[in-house]
């Protein structure tokens, strides 16, 4: 158990819908990262937050947004869902320093039908 | 741009044998970190080992060691005495310390199958 929690574990929804994925980092970790794992794109970085502020953006679509709240949990919002958004979405956290390992949550498997 | 290359889609090994999973990387950053993660069929990503670009010695964590050859830009994972539970997908990843924050860039992974 990495100490990072993600809910829900599985999510099935229809095209055009909007969903919210939730992540709670390990106690004491200030950085939260979101990654997407799909068969065709592999593991891709989406976005990073550090202590409530956006730190870096990767290959995140405009239909996707995220935020980190004062209690450091984070949410990833996916809207106008398409079939191609079906993937495993991971949240990871780290203390925030330059040499920190990132610990991954169990992931949320999103299926868009 | 930073890039991780894992050229072995699949590797097969017998229990108790050692296995090396290859990873090469490309970066122009003078300071970076290299990681290996294990992803079993259940899907979770498990951190295995970390090597900093300025570390003089190769990292080791139990049965895992990282063979870091900076001049060749390689960071191979060595698993000694393989076990059936080692069967999984293994990802090499790199983190640079640049404007892109500290996100990880992953290779495509290598599937390791351990047989009895």
Interface residues (C-beta under 8 A of the other chain):
Chain A: X2 X31 X33 X35 X42 X43 X44 X45 X48 X50 X55 X56 X58 X88 X90 X92 X94 X98 X99 X100 X101 X102 X103 X104 X105 X106 X107 X109
Chain B: X31 X33 X35 X37 X43 X44 X45 X46 X47 X50 X52 X91 X93 X95 X97 X99 X100 X101 X102 X103 X104 X105 X106 X108 X109
